């Protein structure tokens, strides 16, 4: 690998070990075995490198997560949804470093307009991907309406459960609790009988 690739790999390691805010230029350069000046030369700034590294990690993780969360053969929609929540909660527990880095990215985006725009596109793509998994259809066939409703709501629920899982792992929600809560919400949201 060249310096550029070494820096990206080092930034990914640092993100997982230290997080976005605590990773310094020296940390990345040291892990890559290059000078700190190489970061500016190849990526312009620490922030640009860390953002690229985090988006790469999320893409790698998203591809494997999408495959893991897809309904199994013979699953009906309800069983597929239950399996999805089992998988999500398992991921929150197994990879807290990646989820924490994701939360940090959203915080950084509040101060970096370019990052905010890039992140907004990623979120919209995530909505579409989530709707595709839930509907068991190829992502390119998901309508904008389904992405902005079904995909958005599932992503919002997922994010909320993730934050709760990270904030108190000992009392993290279980998939059974999430599903029971969703069923109760569905009753509340159902239109009143005429």
C-alpha positions in Angstrom: 0.0 0.0 0.0 1.1 3.6 -0.5 1.0 6.4 2.0 -2.6 7.4 1.1 -3.9 3.9 1.6 -1.8 3.5 4.8 -3.3 6.7 6.2 -6.8 5.6 5.4 -6.3 2.2 7.1 -4.7 3.8 10.1 -7.5 6.3 10.4 -10.0 3.5 10.4 -8.1 1.8 13.2 -7.9 5.0 15.2 -11.6 5.7 14.8 -12.5 2.3 16.2 -10.0 2.6 19.1 -10.2 6.3 20.0 -13.2 7.8 18.3 -13.5 10.8 16.0 -12.8 13.6 18.5 -9.9 11.9 20.4 -8.0 10.8 17.3 -5.1 13.2 16.6 -3.0 13.8 13.5 -0.1 12.2 15.4 -2.2 9.1 16.2 -3.0 8.6 12.5 0.5 9.3 11.2 2.1 7.1 13.9 -0.3 4.2 13.1 0.4 4.6 9.4 4.2 5.0 9.8 4.3 8.3 7.9 4.9 11.9 8.7 2.0 14.1 9.9 2.5 16.3 6.7 1.4 13.3 4.6 -2.2 13.8 6.0 -2.4 17.3 4.6 -0.8 16.3 1.3 -3.1 13.3 0.7 -6.3 14.4 2.5 -6.1 18.2 3.1 -7.0 17.8 6.8 -7.5 15.4 9.7 -11.2 16.0 9.5 -11.4 15.1 5.8 -9.3 11.9 6.4 -11.4 10.8 9.4 -14.6 11.5 7.5 -13.5 9.4 4.6 -12.4 6.6 6.9 -15.7 6.6 8.8 -17.8 6.6 5.6 -15.6 3.7 4.3 -16.2 1.8 7.6 -19.9 2.5 7.4 -20.0 1.3 3.8 -18.2 -1.9 4.7 -20.4 -2.4 7.7 -23.6 -1.5 5.9 -23.0 -4.1 3.1 -22.4 -6.9 5.7 -25.3 -5.7 7.9 -27.7 -5.6 4.9 -26.9 -9.2 4.2 -27.2 -10.2 7.8 -30.5 -8.5 8.3 -32.2 -9.8 5.2 -35.0 -12.2 5.9 -34.1 -15.8 5.9 -35.5 -18.3 3.4 -39.0 -19.2 4.4 -39.4 -16.3 6.9 -42.7 -14.5 6.7 -42.6 -10.7 7.1 -43.1 -10.8 10.9 -40.3 -13.4 11.5 -38.0 -11.5 9.1 -38.6 -8.3 11.1 -38.0 -10.1 14.4 -34.8 -11.5 13.0 -33.8 -8.0 11.8 -34.1 -6.6 15.3 -32.2 -9.6 16.8 -29.4 -8.8 14.4 -29.4 -5.0 15.0 -29.2 -5.4 18.8 -26.4 -8.0 18.4 -24.5 -5.4 16.2 -25.0 -2.7 18.8 -23.4 -5.0 21.4 -20.7 -6.4 19.1 -19.4 -3.1 17.6 -20.0 -0.3 20.0 -16.9 1.5 18.7 -18.4 1.8 15.2 -21.7 3.0 16.5 -20.1 5.6 18.8 -18.0 6.9 15.9 -21.2 7.2 13.9 -22.8 9.3 16.6 -19.7 11.5 16.7 -20.0 12.0 12.9 -23.5 13.4 13.3 -22.1 15.8 16.0 -19.2 16.9 13.7 -21.7 17.5 10.9 -23.3 20.3 12.9 -20.1 22.3 12.6 -19.0 21.3 9.1 -21.5 22.2 6.3 -19.7 20.0 3.7 -19.9 17.0 6.0 -23.6 17.7 6.8 -24.4 17.6 3.1 -22.5 14.4 2.5 -24.1 12.9 5.6 -27.6 13.9 4.5 -27.0 11.9 1.3 -25.8 8.9 3.3 -28.9 9.0 5.5 -31.2 9.1 2.5 -29.4 6.1 1.0 -29.7 4.4 4.4 -33.5 5.0 4.4 -33.7 3.4 0.9 -31.6 0.4 1.9 -33.7 -0.2 5.1 -36.9 0.0 3.1 -35.5 -2.5 0.6 -34.6 -4.9 3.4 -38.1 -4.6 5.0 -39.9 -5.0 1.7 -37.6 -7.8 0.5 -37.0 -5.9 -2.8 -33.9 -4.6 -4.7 -32.9 -1.2 -3.4 -33.3 0.4 -6.9 -37.0 -0.5 -6.9 -37.8 1.3 -3.6 -40.0 4.3 -4.2 -39.0 7.7 -2.8 -42.2 7.6 -0.7 -41.3 4.2 0.9 -37.7 5.4 1.6 -39.1 8.6 3.3 -41.7 6.8 5.3 -40.9 3.1 6.0 -37.1 3.5 5.7 -37.0 6.7 7.7 -39.1 5.4 10.6 -37.2 2.1 10.8 -33.9 4.1 10.8 -35.2 6.4 13.5 -36.2 3.5 15.7 -32.9 1.8 15.1 -31.0 4.9 16.0 -33.0 5.4 19.2 -32.5 1.8 20.3 -28.8 2.1 19.4 -28.3 5.2 21.6 -30.1 3.5 24.4 -27.9 0.4 24.0 -24.7 2.5 24.0 -25.7 4.6 27.0 -26.5 1.7 29.3 -25.4 -1.7 27.9 -26.4 -3.5 31.0 -30.0 -2.4 30.5 -30.1 -2.3 26.7 -33.5 -3.0 25.1 -34.0 -6.5 23.8 -35.5 -7.3 20.5 -38.6 -8.8 22.3 -39.1 -5.5 24.1 -38.7 -3.4 20.9 -41.2 -5.6 19.1 -43.7 -5.5 21.9 -43.4 -1.7 22.0 -43.9 -1.4 18.3 -47.0 -3.5 18.5 -48.4 -1.2 21.2 -47.5 1.8 19.1 -49.2 0.3 16.1 -52.4 0.0 18.1 -52.2 3.6 19.2 -51.5 4.8 15.6 -54.3 2.7 14.0 -57.2 4.8 12.8 -60.2 4.8 15.1 -63.0 2.4 14.0 -65.9 4.2 12.3 
